Amino acid sequence: MNKTLHRIYIGSFFAIGIIVTILLTIHGFDYYNTSLEERFFNEQHNELKPSGTLGHGFGIVGSLMMIIGVATYMVRKRYRKLFSFGYLKHWLEFHIFLCTVGPILVLYHTAFKFGGIVSVSFWSMVLVVLSGVVGRFIYVQIPRTIQGKELSIQELNNLKADAAQKVRRVLSEDTMSLSEYEKMASPDRYKNFRLTHSIGFFIKDFFNIRKVLYQLNQNLMLNLIRKIEREEILKAARAEIVIARRIGLLRTFHKLFHYWHLAHLPFAITMFVIMLIHVLVTIIFGYKWIF
């Protein structure tokens, strides 16, 4: 999948999610905005209530989307025979799409009415989605190949060295700029990193990186470096700084990812177990959809 196709792939997921949410909101706004006591008299009640034609369908389709999203990603991730069947990164994006739109449909299935044991499943689902966002952030901080294989420290150092060559060649005669740049491109500056100060640290780091890259760009312009070559050097500099950060924080993010799994998994299991009980009770009491 080339870059253009990948953008279409991601863009279609994003567009579907937005369109589905907007359509559901517009179609049922009057009903969902009616108090619980008065909904029975609303003309859309038989359609949008949890056991209604659309409401029941939202629950079935949303639940199936989550089950498929989790199952396909887990199977692709764990079975070696499927390792060559598409990049893991793309399967993760498909998993995120299904496990985002699915909960939105389940939310509308509830008609924004939460109670009983099902509410435990619902709030577990909310926590799974929220923790999934955090997990995605942690996951992308651990460098991997496009196939999803985690890069070793040696491979990261090699990538950093390749990116460094272009920048060092330009700054070789400007010792002050080179010294400032090397501070930003060194993994050692993350030795004193603490999670409790992470937000402030990353905000400060963002502006420091911009400042160094701006100074580098000014240096390149003074040396009359062509625009195309200047952009390549800045790209290499940015890549080296990012790689240095990932090397410096690799162990920290490994620990975070481990702790994230410990928190994410129980919520997911709770959600699916109660969902299964809910479905069985629904079937036992004779509630049917369109079949």
C-alpha positions in Angstrom: 0.0 0.0 0.0 1.6 3.3 -1.1 1.3 6.6 0.7 -1.6 7.8 -1.4 -3.6 4.6 -0.9 -2.8 4.6 2.8 -4.1 8.2 3.2 -7.3 7.1 1.4 -7.5 4.1 3.7 -7.2 6.2 6.9 -9.3 9.1 5.5 -12.2 6.7 4.6 -12.2 5.4 8.2 -12.2 8.9 9.6 -14.9 10.1 7.2 -17.2 7.0 8.0 -16.8 7.6 11.7 -17.7 11.3 11.4 -20.6 10.7 9.0 -22.1 7.9 11.1 -22.0 10.0 14.2 -23.5 13.0 12.5 -26.3 11.0 10.9 -27.2 9.2 14.1 -27.3 12.5 16.0 -29.4 14.3 13.4 -31.9 11.5 13.0 -32.5 10.9 16.6 -31.9 14.3 18.1 -35.5 15.0 19.0 -35.9 11.5 20.6 -32.7 11.5 22.6 -33.4 15.0 23.8 -36.8 13.9 25.2 -36.9 13.0 28.9 -37.0 9.3 29.7 -40.6 9.6 31.0 -41.9 11.1 27.8 -40.0 9.0 25.2 -42.8 6.5 25.2 -45.1 9.1 23.5 -42.4 10.1 20.9 -43.2 8.9 17.4 -39.6 7.6 17.1 -39.8 5.5 20.2 -40.5 2.1 18.5 -37.7 2.8 16.2 -34.9 4.1 18.4 -35.5 2.5 21.8 -32.9 -0.2 22.7 -35.2 -3.0 21.5 -36.5 -1.0 18.6 -35.9 -1.6 14.9 -32.9 0.7 14.6 -31.9 0.8 18.3 -31.6 -3.0 18.4 -29.7 -3.0 15.1 -27.2 -0.4 16.5 -26.4 -2.8 19.4 -26.0 -5.8 17.1 -23.9 -4.1 14.5 -21.8 -2.2 17.1 -21.1 -5.3 19.1 -20.1 -7.3 16.0 -17.8 -4.5 14.9 -16.0 -4.6 18.3 -15.8 -8.4 18.2 -14.4 -8.5 14.7 -12.0 -5.6 15.4 -10.5 -7.4 18.4 -10.5 -10.9 16.9 -8.9 -10.0 13.5 -6.2 -7.9 15.1 -5.3 -10.6 17.7 -5.3 -13.4 15.1 -3.1 -11.4 12.7 -0.8 -10.4 15.6 -0.3 -13.9 17.1 -0.4 -16.4 14.2 2.9 -16.6 12.2 1.2 -17.9 9.1 -0.6 -14.6 8.7 2.5 -12.4 9.3 2.8 -11.8 5.5 -0.9 -11.0 5.2 -0.8 -7.2 5.2 1.2 -4.9 7.5 0.4 -5.1 11.2 0.2 -1.3 11.3 -2.7 -1.4 8.8 -4.5 -4.1 10.8 -4.1 -2.0 14.0 -5.7 1.0 12.1 -8.6 -1.3 11.1 -8.9 -2.5 14.7 -9.0 1.1 15.9 -11.7 2.0 13.4 -14.0 -0.9 14.2 -13.5 -0.4 18.0 -14.3 3.3 17.7 -17.4 3.3 15.5 -18.6 0.1 17.2 -18.9 1.8 20.7 -20.6 4.8 19.1 -23.3 2.5 17.7 -23.6 0.8 21.1 -24.0 4.2 22.7 -26.9 5.0 20.5 -28.3 1.5 21.1 -28.6 2.4 24.8 -30.5 5.5 23.8 -28.4 7.2 26.5 -30.1 5.3 29.2 -27.7 3.4 31.5 -28.7 1.1 34.3 -28.3 -2.3 35.9 -25.5 -4.7 35.1 -25.4 -3.6 31.5 -24.1 -0.2 32.7 -21.0 -2.0 34.0 -20.4 -3.3 30.4 -21.0 0.1 29.0 -18.6 2.0 31.3 -16.1 -0.8 30.8 -16.4 -0.2 27.1 -15.8 3.5 27.7 -12.7 2.8 29.7 -11.5 0.3 27.0 -11.9 3.0 24.3 -10.2 5.7 26.4 -7.3 3.4 27.5 -7.1 2.3 23.8 -6.3 6.0 22.9 -3.5 6.0 25.5 -2.3 2.6 24.3 -2.1 3.9 20.7 0.0 6.8 21.9 2.4 4.5 23.8 2.5 2.0 20.9 3.7 4.6 18.3 6.5 5.7 20.7 8.1 2.2 20.4 9.8 2.3 17.0 8.9 -0.5 14.6 9.3 -1.5 11.0 6.2 -1.0 8.8 5.6 -4.8 9.2 5.2 -4.1 12.9 8.4 -5.7 14.1 10.0 -3.8 17.0 13.4 -2.2 16.2 16.4 -3.1 18.4 18.6 -0.4 20.0 21.4 -1.3 17.5 19.0 -0.7 14.6 17.9 2.6 16.1 21.5 3.7 16.6 22.2 2.9 12.9 19.2 4.9 11.8 20.3 7.8 14.0 23.9 7.6 12.6 22.6 7.7 9.0 20.4 10.8 9.7 23.3 12.5 11.6 25.8 12.4 8.7 24.0 15.0 6.6 23.5 17.4 9.5 27.1 17.1 10.8 28.5 17.8 7.4 26.6 21.2 7.2 27.3 22.2 10.8 31.0 21.1 10.9 32.3 24.6 10.8 29.7 26.2 13.1 30.7 24.8 16.5 28.1 26.7 18.5 25.2 25.6 16.4 26.6 22.0 16.3 26.9 21.9 20.1 23.3 23.2 20.5 22.0 20.7 18.0 23.9 17.7 19.5 22.3 18.4 22.9 18.9 18.0 21.3 19.9 14.9 19.3 21.4 13.1 22.3 19.4 10.3 24.1 21.2 11.2 27.3 19.0 14.3 27.9 16.2 11.9 28.7 18.0 10.3 31.6 16.2 12.5 34.2 12.8 12.1 32.5 10.0 11.6 35.0 6.4 10.6 34.2 5.1 13.1 36.8 6.6 15.9 34.8 6.0 14.5 31.3 3.4 17.1 30.1 5.6 20.0 31.0 8.7 18.2 29.7 7.2 17.5 26.3 5.8 21.0 25.9 9.2 22.5 26.7 10.9 19.9 24.4 8.6 20.8 21.5 9.6 24.5 21.6 13.3 23.7 22.1 13.3 21.4 19.0 11.5 24.1 16.9 14.1 26.6 18.1 17.0 24.4 17.1 15.5 23.5 13.7 14.9 27.1 13.1 18.5 28.0 13.8 19.6 25.2 11.6 17.4 26.4 8.8 18.8 29.9 9.2 22.4 28.5 9.1 21.6 26.6 5.9 20.1 29.8 4.2 23.2 31.8 5.2 25.4 29.1 3.5 23.2 29.4 0.4 22.1 25.8 0.5 19.4 25.1 -2.2 15.8 24.7 -0.9 15.5 21.1 -1.9 18.7 20.1 -0.2 17.8 22.3 2.8 14.5 20.4 3.3 16.3 17.1 3.1 18.8 18.2 5.8 16.0 19.5 8.1 14.1 16.3 7.6 17.2 14.3 8.6 17.7 16.5 11.6 14.1 16.1 12.7 14.4 12.3 12.2 17.6 12.2 14.3 16.0 14.1 17.2 12.9 11.9 17.2 15.1 8.7 17.1 17.2 10.1 20.0 14.0 10.6 22.0 12.8 7.1 21.3 16.2 5.6 22.2 16.2 7.6 25.5 12.6 6.7 26.4 12.5 3.2 25.0 12.7 1.4 28.4 10.1 3.9 29.9 7.6 3.2 27.2 8.2 -0.6 27.4 7.2 -0.4 31.1 4.2 1.8 30.3 3.0 -0.6 27.6 3.3 -3.5 30.0 1.2 -1.6 32.7 -1.3 -0.5 30.0 -1.9 -4.1 29.1 -2.6 -5.0 32.7 -5.2 -2.2 32.9 -6.7 -2.6 29.4 -7.3 -6.3 29.4 -9.6 -6.6 32.5 -11.8 -3.8 31.2 -12.1 -5.6 27.8 -12.9 -9.0 29.4 -15.5 -7.4 31.7 -17.1 -5.7 28.7 -17.3 -8.8 26.6 -18.5 -11.1 29.4 -21.4 -8.8 30.4 -22.2 -8.2 26.7 -22.5 -12.0 26.2 -24.8 -12.2 29.3 -26.9 -9.3 28.0 -27.2 -11.0 24.6 -28.2 -14.4 26.1 -30.8 -12.7 28.4 -32.2 -10.8 25.4 -32.6 -14.1 23.4 -34.1 -15.9 26.4 -36.7 -13.2 26.9 -37.6 -13.5 23.2 -36.4 -10.1 21.9 -35.8 -10.3 18.2 -34.5 -7.9 15.6 -35.5 -8.2 11.9 -35.0 -12.0 11.9 
